[in-house]
């Protein structure tokens, strides 16, 4: 997939490509890669099969384009997080809020990514790591590690684990929002912005109160 993804990044998709990607995203998220034909995608996008092949060399190339579309948006969010003129805590809050909003807005594509993440095909998992999510995750880890070096973030935490928890909170909300909305105690289920702000605040400040920790930050 790597060469295909690199080519896709060279330019922004045209209007025709965008329509094809949108139609393909819906079908792939519903049926998976093997359950969708190029004819199905052409019908969903309102174009001919020839038109699809004009933009994408194969179904695999189209599949990569669908998955990488959201990765490009996340990449832009991470670039904003790298801007050091704004306090780190504020940048983190902006990222989590915008990331969750993007997931919810483009639910079909994200549902497809989750579908693939549950696949037992390790080669596919490796391809997703290499070509879709790995680069952005590494960017986030680097940003957190830089924060540790600057003394803004605790140095005794694994930055990769922190990145996993930061993103994972949004992933869980996306998966469980419908269930959460039926639990009386969960008053934020229908307010993603409040959820994002609250989860980031807990992430940044920690769960234990100052009186419950010693000088190293560990519980007494």
MOSULZI-V250835 format. One record per run of one state. SS is the DSSP state (hx for helix, st for strand, lp for the rest). FROM is the first residue (numbers start at 1). TO is the last residue. If there is no record, write none. Layout:
SS | FROM | TO
SS | FROM | TO
This chain:
lp | 1 | 1
hx | 2 | 8
lp | 9 | 14
hx | 15 | 31
lp | 32 | 37
hx | 38 | 45
lp | 46 | 48
hx | 49 | 55
lp | 56 | 58
hx | 59 | 81
lp | 82 | 87
hx | 88 | 105
lp | 106 | 106
hx | 107 | 117
lp | 118 | 121
hx | 122 | 149
lp | 150 | 158
hx | 159 | 180
lp | 181 | 191
hx | 192 | 205
lp | 206 | 209
hx | 210 | 212
st | 213 | 213
lp | 214 | 218
st | 219 | 219
lp | 220 | 220
